[in-house]
Amino acid sequence: MQYRKDKYGNDISALGYGCMRFTKKGNSADLDKAEKEVMAAIEAGVNYFDTAYVYAGNEVAVGEILHRNHCREKINLATKLPHYLIKSIDGVEKMFQEELRRLQTDYIDYYLMHMLTDIPTWEKLKKLGMEEWIREKKASGQIRQIGFSYHGNSAMFCQLVDTYDWDFCQIQYNYMDEHSQAGVEGLRYANRKGLPVIIMEPLRGGRLVNLLPESAKELFRRDEKHRTPAELALKWLYDQPEVTCVLSGMNSMEMVEQNVKTASESLVGCLTPSDRELIEKVKDEIKKNVKVGCTGCGYCMPCPKGVDIPGTFRCYNAMYSEGKKSGRRDYLQCTAFRKDTSSASQCISCGKCEKHCPQHIEIRKELKNAAAELEDVKYKVMKTGIQLLKLW
């Protein structure tokens, strides 16, 4: 296993275990199966395990596996505070203590603000007393390092990096998100600021493997070097020195073994010209299904009404390249969970954005099209519910 350093010089395995996707047995995680897979990963040198309060049953499963095998001290445990569900610092404390009970531990190595999406949200948390709470937890040793996970654009990500003395951060990043979400710009900015970067969705929830267009799958079938979609996507990440740890939601022994092998063999600079060529060809096949030719450059921003224009188009395109459910889920995360929502339907057709678009996209027209498909009844109901929770 290869290891990279965190902010304080500790070794983090290049491959991290994302615990959101344990195989289900009824309504709960298949604990015996998950235990075999987790322990195989630990034996292979994986030492970073990521879960969250809102991953149904997963904190409990992780806690039980670590307890059964007496291996808590062998690994770094990361979990997350769903700040969007709390209204007071007492609520933060109550939720944190529940997480400790679920995980059967008395400390968390890496604790994250889950889906921290904008500055106003962080300012609201500060008013509740979050900074003092963090100081107390770090002083007591109950939290070793503090960070945040992020879904949004690169500009806001960079602002969040600067708003607090974070120890690490976590972003969605893969070869299709190179210039969207936090993107390569955010990755490198965090690195320049001394922050380790944990990567989530390296395969976009498996969509860069299982939901590739048939033409892209054919490229891999014809590949003389027999590279796999997962291997190439992970190598693309390990090639970059700014990447600290790549999370994979492994739920089979085969996935554990293959991903451990890739992580063990893939150093910075591992990507060959042939690898890059194949990735570009795959990207071209995926892009054939996109609806809007947005590159995510952000020249159209900021929108006077707060619309996340590049984020909207990324999710709109994902509906057609990866599936409607996937695109709508990402859109909900990127627009409704912010303190100030950024939905496409907020557009007033002022046209300011179109004056700055290098691709000369008819942004106003395409935002209307995107809103019509992304903001279905389910989205509107969930957005309303999220906003009511924020007011409560």
Protein Blocks (a to p, Z undefined) as FASTA:
>chain_A
ZZdddfkopacdfbdcdfklgccehjbccfklmmmmmmmmmmnopabdcddfklghklmm
mmmmmmmnopmmmpccdddddfklpcbfklmmmmmmmmmmmnopabdfbacdehiabfkl
mmmmmmnommmmmmmmmmnopambdcddddddfklmmmmmmmpccfbdcddddfklmmgc
jbjmlmmmmmmnopacddehklgnolmmmmgcfklmmmmmmpmnlpafklmmmmmmmmpm
kbmbdcdddfbfklmmmmmmmmmmmcghkacfklmmmmmmmmmmmmmmpmbfcehlommp
ccfklpafklmmmmmmmmmmnojklmmmmmmmmmmmpmbdcbfklpgolommmmmmmnlp
afklmmmmmmmmmmgfklmmmmmmmmmmmmZZ
